[in-house]
Amino acid sequence: MAYIITTLPGASPESVEDLVTKKIEKQISKVKGIDTITSTSMNSSSMILVQFVSGINTTDAVRELKDKADLAKPDLPEDANESVVKEVAFDEMPIWTFAIS
């Protein structure tokens, strides 16, 4: 899995969806090996979660995802910040989390 986060300061969720999320989704949908794309548009930010099919080389897939997200940059508003593309690394997440109160 990987995610793409892009911010557009001061924009409503509807504006973020139209001006950012849909344009990035259009570009990244061309990446081979994608199983599902789930997006959320919020005040001032867009988050797109990409799940790849099993057995794919995630390093290469995330690199291609970043390249495609960069291709959407000219179509985004000038005040949109650079998209952040990161791989979700489950091996870096804790297996157990405890809270004591």
Secondary structure, 3 states (H helix, E strand, C coil): CEEEEEECCCCCHHHHHHHHHHHHHHHHCCCCCEEEEEEEEECCEEEEEEEECCCCCHHHHHHHHHHHHHHCHHHCCCCCCCCEEEECCHHHCCCCCCCCC
